[in-house]
Amino acid sequence: MTARFHTLGLGAFGLGALALSACASQGGEAPRMAQADEGEIVLMIGLDGLRADFIDLYDAPNLQALAARGVRAEAMIPVMPSVTFVNFYSLATGLYPESHGLVTNAPYDREFDTVFENGVSTQEERWWGGEPIWITAERQGVRSGVMFWVGSETQIDGQHASDWSVYEHEKPYDERVETVLSWFDRPASEQPRFAAVYFDRVDTVAHREGPEHPLVAEAVADVDARVGALVAGLEARGLLERTNIIVVSDHGMTEIDPDNAIALDTIIDFDTVFVPEMEGRGGAGHRPFAMVYGEPDAIDAAYAALDGAHEHMRVWRRGETPEDYHFNHETRGPDLFVLADTGWSLTAPSLWSRGYPPYPGVHGYDNHHPDMAATFVAAGPMFENGVTVPAFENVNVHAVIACGLGIEPAETEADPATVERLTGGRCPAP
């Protein structure tokens, strides 16, 4: 598939229209009030696994307050497959997986003849295509700070965000909040105008317990409190009125019945094909999808065996997946893509390297299923008040952020009409 790129005309809000003044806050003094001629700030908060309806199902007063004074989407549609690395990087780049290269959390590349390895490949530029929004900002003179966003450990054409960190899964959330807010305690010339921070807890708990377990309610309350702390910290620094806060998640979550499992090793011969989801470090546990690679004859045989083998499983050849899946990357797109129906799973018991119970909470299913719907809530000077917008694809977020910063977006696959709607007409479609 060939990517179709859209560019966004920023009109009166183009590059340089929003200049940052040289005023600086001083430690120990009363918080200064932001001046009208200072540039707007964008803070993007990533809440892993926050399904679109979680802030209605559970107590989330800070997120609800943001929605009340800003814009909330009925759903944000993740790219396919609906997993973490793929979607957080699409949010950053505005690109589909076939364009940025992260076609799954740990893709296999035919040219490299290797599988992406977390902790190593995260810092290898060869895996990361496109231009993340923090690089777009830096290239146009807008300082950025990024804490733990997917792709932020990698140099893009020799450049990082001005502030970035190697991922520390156990880093306390309070410290994450304090670090981000500390960036805004610097002299004005050293403060970011774009900042991003990531929290995993909802995804972690919902995987382990299932999406409607009481502990998920606690996880939602926890990340909601961090959102509240960031808002309060910006307000204390006199920055809230010029800050556009954008809260996003990567995907939703659904509950599976472990009895609804399809054993792929009873259907295909794993000695003739390579299936990273089943043969990698994660083992052959219950998976929503499988990407199959192999020589043409082996792929033909596997397709013949898989096609129609189970009523709750579908299989497509390379280049024949649904048009809106967009992961047919030249060297990483699978020869076969196997997808279970939502609530079902794929497994291969003969390949299990260790025994463990399946997670009751799973994502990765068809990106248009309601249980996979992600969250988008945004408030600030570029957004209308109390507006609910129809579902839209997450590849539009890069361009929305660029609009808020008054810079030109990179080449993206955003829909200009969607960006115009999300920004209340501030960045009109050409």
C-alpha positions in Angstrom: 0.0 0.0 0.0 1.2 3.5 -0.8 0.8 6.1 2.0 -1.2 9.2 1.2 0.3 12.2 2.9 -1.6 15.3 3.8 -0.1 18.6 4.7 -1.9 21.1 6.9 -2.0 24.8 6.1 -1.7 26.8 9.3 -2.7 30.2 8.0 -2.5 32.9 10.6 -1.2 30.3 13.1 1.8 29.4 11.0 5.4 29.2 12.0 6.5 32.0 14.2 3.0 33.4 14.8 3.3 32.5 18.5 6.5 33.9 19.9 7.7 32.9 23.4 8.7 35.9 25.6 11.9 36.0 27.5 10.1 36.3 30.9 11.2 33.7 33.5 9.8 32.5 36.8 12.2 32.6 39.7 12.3 30.0 42.4 10.8 31.1 45.7 8.8 34.0 44.2 5.1 34.1 43.8 3.9 32.4 40.6 4.0 34.8 37.8 1.1 35.4 35.5 1.6 34.3 31.8 1.7 37.3 29.4 -0.6 37.4 26.5 2.2 37.5 23.9 3.8 34.3 25.2 3.5 31.2 23.0 1.0 28.5 23.8 2.2 25.3 25.4 1.1 21.7 24.6 1.2 19.0 27.2 0.4 15.5 26.0 -0.4 12.9 28.6 -0.4 9.3 27.6 -2.5 6.9 29.6 -1.9 3.4 28.4 -5.0 1.2 28.1 -7.5 3.8 29.0 -10.5 2.6 27.1 -12.8 5.4 25.8 -15.6 4.6 28.3 -13.3 4.2 31.4 -13.8 7.8 32.5 -17.5 7.1 32.6 -17.3 3.7 34.2 -14.9 4.8 36.9 -14.3 7.9 39.0 -12.1 10.3 37.0 -13.0 13.8 38.2 -10.0 15.5 36.6 -10.4 14.0 33.2 -14.1 14.7 33.4 -13.3 18.3 34.3 -11.0 18.6 31.3 -13.7 17.2 29.0 -16.2 19.7 30.4 -14.1 22.7 29.5 -12.7 21.2 26.3 -13.1 18.5 23.6 -13.8 14.9 24.1 -14.0 12.3 21.3 -16.7 9.6 21.4 -13.8 7.4 20.6 -10.3 7.7 19.2 -9.7 4.9 16.7 -6.3 3.2 17.1 -4.3 2.1 14.2 -4.0 -1.6 13.6 -2.9 -3.7 15.4 -4.4 -2.1 18.5 -1.3 -2.5 20.7 1.0 -0.1 22.6 4.1 0.7 20.6 2.3 0.8 17.3 -0.2 3.4 18.5 1.8 5.6 20.7 4.2 6.0 17.8 1.4 6.7 15.4 0.1 9.4 17.8 3.6 10.9 17.8 4.2 10.8 14.0 0.8 11.1 12.5 1.6 8.0 10.4 0.1 4.6 9.9 2.3 1.6 10.7 3.1 0.8 7.1 4.8 4.3 7.0 6.5 4.5 10.3 7.5 0.8 10.5 6.3 -0.2 14.0 3.8 -2.8 12.6 3.5 -4.5 16.0 5.2 -4.2 19.4 8.1 -6.3 18.3 8.2 -6.5 14.5 10.3 -8.8 12.4 12.2 -7.2 9.6 13.1 -9.3 6.6 16.0 -7.1 5.5 17.5 -7.0 9.0 16.5 -10.7 9.5 15.9 -10.0 13.2 13.1 -9.1 15.6 12.8 -5.8 17.4 14.2 -6.2 20.9 12.8 -3.9 23.6 15.6 -2.1 25.5 18.0 -2.4 22.5 16.0 -1.6 19.4 14.3 1.3 21.2 17.6 3.2 20.6 18.3 2.0 17.1 17.1 4.5 14.5 16.8 1.9 11.8 13.5 0.7 13.4 11.8 4.1 13.6 10.4 5.9 10.5 8.6 9.2 10.3 9.1 12.3 12.4 7.8 12.4 15.9 6.2 15.7 17.0 9.0 16.5 19.4 11.5 16.4 16.5 9.2 18.5 14.4 9.1 21.0 17.2 12.8 21.1 17.8 13.6 21.5 14.1 11.4 24.7 14.1 13.0 26.1 17.3 10.4 24.9 19.8 12.0 23.2 22.8 10.5 19.8 23.8 10.6 17.6 26.8 9.5 14.0 26.6 9.3 11.5 29.5 9.0 7.8 28.4 7.0 8.2 25.1 7.5 5.4 22.6 10.2 6.4 20.2 11.7 9.2 22.3 14.9 7.2 23.2 15.9 7.2 19.5 17.7 9.9 17.6 15.9 10.9 14.5 18.5 12.3 12.0 20.8 12.8 15.0 18.3 14.7 17.1 16.4 14.0 20.4 14.0 16.1 22.3 15.8 18.7 24.5 14.8 16.6 27.6 14.3 12.9 27.3 14.9 9.8 29.5 15.6 6.1 29.0 12.4 4.3 30.1 12.2 3.2 33.7 9.1 1.1 34.2 9.3 1.4 38.0 9.9 5.2 38.2 7.3 6.5 40.6 4.5 8.5 39.1 5.0 11.3 41.6 8.6 11.7 40.3 7.3 11.7 36.7 5.0 14.6 37.5 7.6 16.5 39.5 10.1 16.1 36.6 7.8 17.4 34.0 6.7 20.4 36.2 10.4 21.1 37.0 11.0 21.8 33.3 8.6 24.8 33.7 10.6 26.2 36.6 13.5 27.0 34.4 14.2 30.4 32.8 11.7 30.9 29.9 14.3 30.2 27.2 14.9 26.7 28.7 11.3 25.7 29.2 9.6 23.4 26.8 6.6 24.5 24.8 5.9 20.9 24.0 6.0 18.2 26.8 4.8 14.7 26.9 4.6 12.1 29.7 3.5 8.5 29.9 1.7 6.4 32.6 1.2 2.6 32.2 -0.9 1.6 35.2 -4.4 1.2 33.7 -3.1 -1.1 31.0 -1.0 -3.1 33.5 -3.9 -3.7 35.9 -6.5 -4.2 33.2 -4.4 -6.9 31.6 -3.9 -8.7 34.9 -7.4 -8.4 36.3 -9.7 -7.8 33.3 -11.1 -4.4 32.2 -14.0 -4.2 34.6 -12.3 -5.4 37.8 -12.5 -3.1 40.9 -8.7 -2.7 40.8 -9.0 -1.1 37.4 -11.2 1.6 39.0 -8.3 2.2 41.4 -5.8 2.4 38.5 -8.0 4.9 36.7 -8.3 7.0 39.9 -4.5 6.9 40.2 -3.7 8.2 36.7 -6.6 10.7 37.0 -4.9 12.1 40.1 -1.7 12.5 38.2 -3.5 14.5 35.5 -4.9 16.6 38.3 -1.5 17.2 39.7 -0.1 18.3 36.4 -3.0 20.7 35.9 -2.6 22.1 39.4 1.2 22.5 38.9 0.7 24.4 35.7 -1.9 26.6 37.3 0.5 27.4 40.2 3.1 28.5 37.8 0.7 30.8 35.9 0.8 28.6 32.8 -2.5 26.9 32.7 -4.3 29.5 30.7 -1.9 29.2 27.8 -1.5 25.4 28.0 -3.3 23.0 25.7 -3.6 19.7 27.6 -4.2 16.7 25.4 -4.9 13.3 27.1 -4.7 10.3 24.8 -4.6 6.5 25.2 -3.2 4.0 22.7 -6.1 1.4 22.7 -8.9 -0.1 24.8 -9.2 -3.5 26.4 -11.5 -6.4 26.4 -12.0 -9.5 28.5 -11.3 -13.0 27.1 -12.5 -16.4 28.1 -9.5 -18.7 28.2 -11.6 -21.5 26.9 -12.2 -19.5 23.7 -8.8 -20.4 22.3 -7.7 -21.5 18.9 -4.6 -23.7 18.8 -2.6 -22.7 15.7 -0.2 -25.5 16.1 -2.9 -28.0 15.4 -3.6 -26.2 12.1 -0.2 -25.1 10.6 3.4 -26.5 10.8 5.5 -24.1 12.8 8.7 -25.8 11.5 8.0 -24.3 8.1 7.0 -20.7 9.1 8.1 -18.0 11.6 5.5 -16.5 13.9 7.1 -13.9 16.2 4.1 -13.6 18.5 4.3 -17.4 19.2 8.0 -17.9 19.1 9.4 -14.8 20.7 10.2 -13.9 24.3 6.5 -13.6 25.2 5.9 -17.3 24.5 2.9 -18.8 22.8 0.3 -17.5 25.3 -3.1 -16.3 24.3 -2.8 -13.7 21.5 -5.3 -11.7 19.6 -3.4 -11.9 16.3 -0.4 -13.6 14.7 1.9 -12.4 11.9 3.3 -15.3 9.8 6.4 -15.1 7.7 7.9 -17.7 5.4 8.9 -18.9 1.9 6.2 -18.8 -0.7 5.4 -22.5 -0.7 5.2 -22.6 3.1 3.0 -19.5 3.1 0.7 -21.0 0.5 0.3 -24.2 2.6 -0.3 -22.2 5.8 -2.9 -20.0 4.2 -4.7 -23.1 2.8 -4.8 -24.6 6.2 -5.9 -21.5 8.1 -8.5 -20.1 5.7 -11.8 -21.2 7.1 -10.3 -23.4 9.8 -12.3 -21.7 12.6 -15.4 -19.6 12.6 -13.8 -17.1 15.1 -10.6 -16.6 13.1 -9.7 -14.8 9.9 -6.6 -14.9 7.8 -5.3 -12.6 5.0 -2.4 -12.7 2.6 0.1 -9.9 2.4 -1.5 -7.0 0.6 -5.0 -8.3 1.1 -5.8 -7.1 4.6 -8.6 -4.6 5.0 -7.7 -1.2 3.5 -7.9 0.6 6.9 -5.3 -1.7 8.6 -2.4 0.1 7.0 0.5 -2.2 8.2 1.8 -3.6 4.9 5.3 -2.2 5.4 7.8 -3.2 2.7 10.1 -5.2 4.9 7.9 -5.9 8.0 4.4 -6.5 6.8 3.5 -10.2 7.4 3.0 -12.7 4.7 -0.1 -13.8 6.5 -2.1 -11.9 9.1 -4.2 -14.1 11.4 -6.8 -12.3 13.6 -9.1 -13.8 16.3 -12.5 -12.4 16.9 -12.7 -10.1 19.9 -12.8 -12.2 23.0 -11.1 -15.1 21.4 -7.4 -15.9 21.3 -4.7 -17.6 19.3 -2.3 -19.9 21.0 0.2 -22.8 20.3 0.4 -25.1 23.4 3.2 -27.2 21.9 5.5 -24.1 21.8 4.9 -23.0 25.4 8.3 -22.5 27.0 6.7 -21.9 30.4 3.2 -22.3 31.8 1.3 -19.3 32.8 -2.4 -18.4 32.9 -3.7 -16.2 30.1 -4.3 -12.5 31.0 -8.1 -11.9 31.3 -7.6 -8.5 29.8 -6.4 -8.3 26.2 -6.2 -5.8 23.3 -4.9 -6.0 19.7 -8.2 -6.9 18.1 -9.9 -5.1 15.1 -9.4 -1.4 15.7 -13.0 -0.5 15.0 -14.4 -2.8 17.8 -15.8 -0.6 20.6 -13.7 -2.4 23.2 -10.5 -1.3 21.4 -11.6 2.4 21.4 -9.0 4.8 22.8 -9.5 8.0 24.7 -9.0 11.6 23.5 -9.7 14.5 25.9 -8.3 18.0 25.3 -8.7 21.4 26.9 -6.9 24.8 26.5 -7.0 27.9 24.4 -7.0 26.1 21.1 -10.1 24.0 21.9 -13.8 24.7 22.2 -15.6 24.3 25.5 -17.6 21.2 26.3 -17.7 19.7 22.9 -18.0 16.1 22.0 -16.7 15.1 18.6 -17.3 11.9 16.5 -14.7 9.1 16.5 -11.6 9.9 14.6 -8.2 8.1 13.8 -5.2 8.8 16.1 -3.0 9.8 13.1 -4.6 13.2 13.4 -3.0 14.1 16.8 0.4 15.1 15.5 -1.2 17.8 13.3 -3.4 19.0 16.2 -0.3 19.5 18.4 1.5 21.3 15.6 -1.5 23.6 15.3 -1.3 24.4 19.0 2.4 25.1 18.8 2.0 27.3 15.7 4.4 25.2 13.7 4.2 23.3 10.4 3.5 19.6 10.9 5.6 16.9 9.4 4.3 14.9 6.5 1.5 12.9 8.0 -1.6 10.9 7.1 -3.9 13.2 9.0 -7.3 14.2 7.6 -7.3 18.1 7.4 -11.1 18.2 7.9 -10.7 16.2 11.2 -7.9 18.5 12.4 -10.1 21.5 11.6 -13.0 20.1 13.6 -10.8 19.2 16.6 -9.3 22.7 16.7 -12.6 24.5 16.3 -11.6 25.8 12.9 -8.3 27.3 14.2 -6.3 25.2 11.7 -8.7 25.1 8.6 -8.4 22.5 6.0 -6.9 23.8 2.8 
